[in-house]
Amino acid sequence: MGKQYLSKTRKVAVIGTGFVGSSYAFSLVNQGLVNELVLIDANKEKALGEALDMNHAVPFGNPLTISAGDYEDCKDADVVVITAGANQAPGETRLDLSEKNIDIFKKIVPAIMESGFSGILLVATNPVDILSYVTWQLSGLPKERVIGSGTILDTARFRYLLSDYFHIDPRNVHAYIIGEHGDTELPVWSHAQIGGVPIQQFLNGVEAPLHPDMQQLFVNVRDAAYQIINRKGATYYGIAMGLVRLTRAILNNEQSILTVSTLLEGQYGIDNVYIGVPAVINKDGIQRIIELSLSEKEQAQLLHSADTLKSRYPEKAK
């Protein structure tokens, strides 16, 4: 039998065709996950150029329609992904981008909603936790349908570096980074496992938080963006693939657990903050939040991370 094509239009709109947006769009083209892709950018010529270029790749892959469009094209999209905004420059933290990107989102999000959009919004622009909260407020959508990329990339970096250190396939490494996608994030060492075995057993009984190699490994996870930005100006391949992973979980109704930025309403003792935690993702967005049993230190670190984010909320959002 030949390939069975889905009759339902699986449509994604990408807002922002910079490094992240175009890398994400091209990854979608490669993986054949959607059959309609719309690229939207304030620079219409850039969006059109990206659409033309990607269309020329279609004969080598899966059939789909790629076009440059405008906000009205969001109306019937299943997922709209926002990657637009100012990029993190060398020496800048993600939180330093708050003010300028909030101003940009005050134009973007209402324009999306005016189209009649009723799907799921994915936010990737930094600072992603703050902008996810602002997007939820501006959109009027239920909290389940506004999802930030959160610590999905940090968790992938963590799993990769652990796999590299222990020479184990990263798919068999289970470990989370939670909290802010930024300087106050934390590793959940108390739940880190390789093949179901606690990581401490791979360290000759030394607790991971006390092991100097593990301490340095986490620093490399946390500071990965700085290292990459200093070398090539921006990070985009990792987050692009993370966004594709999220998109697949939504469109295929996977019930997958991913560390996304979502609204906490009492979980982990935190209220009214978008922050990165494990959550079950399906066709409706956030199906539920997974509440890990954290160590005393991890709990204190997560509370600190939440307080840091809340202190940077715009006045109206507090």
N, C-alpha and C positions, 0 to 999 in steps of 0.2 A: 504493500500500500504506500501511496505517496504521502507527503506531509499533510496533516490535517490543519488547515488554516482556521483560525477563530473568526466567527462571523461578527462578533461584537467588536466595535472599534475601540482599540486600546490607545487612547490619545494622551500624550503628555505635552505640556507647554513649558518651555524654559525661558525664564526672565533673566536676561543677562548672558551675553555671548562672549564673555572674557575667557580667561584660561579655564576656570572651573566649569562654567556653563558649556563651553564648546567641547571640553574633554568628556563631560557627562553625556552630552548629546551624541558624540561619536561612539562612546561606549555602548549606548543604547542601540545605535545602528549596528555595531559589531555583534551584539548579543541577540538581536531579533526579538526583543522583548515587547515592542510596541509596533502598531501599524500606521500611526500618524504622529508626527513630531512637528511642533511649531516653535520657531525660534523668535524671541521678542527682545529687542534692545532699543534703547534711546538712539543709538547709532544704527539707523535702519540699513545703511549700506553694509555695515559689518555683519548684521544678521543675515542679509541677503547673500553676502559672500560666503558665509559659513554654510548656509543652506545649499547653495550651488555646489560647493566643494563636496559636501556630504552626499548629495544626490549622485555624484559621479562615483561614489563608492558602492551604491546600492546594487549594481550588476554583479558585484563580487560577494554579496551577502544575501540578506533576506528582504523580500519585497516590503516596502513601506513608503509612505508619502512624507516628504520633508519640505517645509516651506518657511519663509520668513513671514511673520504676521504682526498683529497688534493685539491689544488687550481684549478686544471683543472675541478673539479666537479662543479665549480661556473658557468661554461659556459652557461648552460640552466636553471639556477636558476631564479625564479621570483624576489626573494629578497635575498640579502646577508646582514647579520647582523654582525657587527664587535664589539666584546666585549673584544678582547685581549688587553693586556697592563698591566703596573704596577698598582697596587691598591693603593688607598689613605691610608696612615698609620696614626695612632693617632698623632695629632699635625700638620699634613700636610693639606694644602688647595688643592683644585682641580687644581688650577693654578700651584702649585708646581710640578705637574706631567708633565707639558708641554714638556720639553726637551726630557725626556726619552721616552715618548710615541710618540712624533713626529718621533723620530728615528725608533721606531718599525713600525709605519705606512708607513714609506718610503720603507719598505720591503713588507708589507702586501698588500697595495693598488695596486702597479704595478703587483704583482703576481695575484691578482684577475682579473685585466683587461687583462692580457696576455692570460687568458683562453678564451677570447672572450665574457665575460660577458656583457650583455646590459640591465640588469634589474634595480632594485632600491637598492641603498646602504643605510642601516640604521647604524648610528654610535651611540654607547652607551658609549664607553671608555672616561674617563675624562682626561683633561678638554674637555667636549664634544663639546662646541662651537668652540674652536680652532681646534680640531681634525676634525670636520665636514668641516671647511674651508679648511684645509690641504688636506682632502680626496677629496673634490671637485676639487682642483687644480691638485692633483696627478692623479685623475681618468680620467679627460677630459670629464666626463659625464655632461649633462646639469644640471644646479643648481637645477631644479625641482626633479631630481632623486638622489640627495644626501641629506639625511635628518638626522639631529641629534635628539636624544631623548629630547634635550632641557630642558624645564621646565615642561615636561609632569608629572614627578614624584612630583615635587614641588607643582604643581597645584593640584594633587591628595591628597597630604599631607594637603594642605590648605583646600580643600573641606572637607576632613575627620575631621580635627580639628574644623572647623566651625560647621559641622554637630553634632559633639560630644558636643560642647559648647551649641548649641541651641536645641539639641535633635530633629534634623530633619534628615530624610533620606539623605545621601550625594548625591544621584542622583537628589535631588531637590535643591541642593546648586550650584549656578553658580558663579564661581569666578576664576580669573586667577592670576598666578604668571608669570611674564615675565622678560626678561633680561638674564643675565648670569645664567647658572646653577651653582650657587656658591654664594659667599659672597655679590655680588652687585645686586642680584636679587631684585625684588620689587613686592609688592602686588598691584593689581589694585583695590583699594577700591572703586573708583568712579563707577565701573561697577559690584560690588559684590551684588548679589541678592539671596534671598531665596523664591522660588515659585513666582518669578516675582516681589517681593517686595524689595526695596532697603534695605540693611542691617542696615542702620541708624535707620529705623523704629523699628527694633528689639532691639535697644540700647537706647530706650527712647529719641530719637532725637539727641543723642550725635554722632558726626561724628566719624566714625570708626578709622581713623588715630589718633584721640585724646583720644580714649577710652583705658585705661590702660590694660584691658583684651585682647583687640584686638592687642595692641602693643606686648604684651607678646606672644600671639598666633602666630603672624608672626615670632617672634624670634625663636619659637619652630619649625616652618616650615623651616626657613632658616638654622637652626643649627641641623636639624634632623639627617643628616648623621654623624655629629660629635658625637652626643649622641649614635647612634647605633654602630658606629665603636669603640668607647671607651668600649662598653659593649660586643660586639660579633665579632669585627674585620673587618666586612665588611657589606655593605648593598646589597641585591640582590633580595629579593622577590618582593618588590614594583616595581623596575625598570624592572624586568622580565615581570611582568604583563603589565606594560606600553608598553613594546616592542611588546607584543602579541596584545595589543589594536591597536597599529600602524600597525602591520602586517595585522590584520583583516580589517582595514580601506582600506588598499591597495588592498589586494586580493579580497575583496568583493565590491570594487569600491564604498565605502560608502558615499563619500563627507562629511566626518566627520570633525568637527573643533577641532583641538588638538594643544596644545602649544608646538610646535617643534622648533628646531634650523634650521633656513633657511637663505638664503642670502638676506639681505635687499639691495635694490638699490634705495634709496631715501625715502622709507616708514619711517614714524616717524622721518624724517630728518636725517636718518642714511644711509650711503653708504658703500658697500663692507665689510660688517661684517655679519658673521653667528651668530645669537642670537635668543633666545626663544621668539616667538610671536605666537598668534593664527593663524592657517592656515588651509585651506580646503585640506584634504587628499583624493586622489582617486587612481585609478589603474595606473595613470601616475606619482604619487608622489605628489608634491605640486601643487595643482590646482590654488590656489591664496592665497595671504596673507590678513588677516583681519586687517584693520587699525583702532584700537580703538581711540576714542576721549579721550585723557588723560587729567588729570588735569595738571596745570603748574608744580606742584611738581613731579608728576609721570613722566612727559616728561623729566624733568631735571635729574631724577634718571636713566631713561632708557638711556639717552645720556651718563651719567657717566659710566654706565655698559658697553656700547659699546666701549667707550674710553679705559676702563680698559682691555677689551678683545684685542682690536687692539694693545695696547702697548705690549702684550705678543706674538704677531704673530712672527714667524720666519722671518728673514730679507727678504728672497726671497718672502714671502707671502704678504708683505706690499705694 
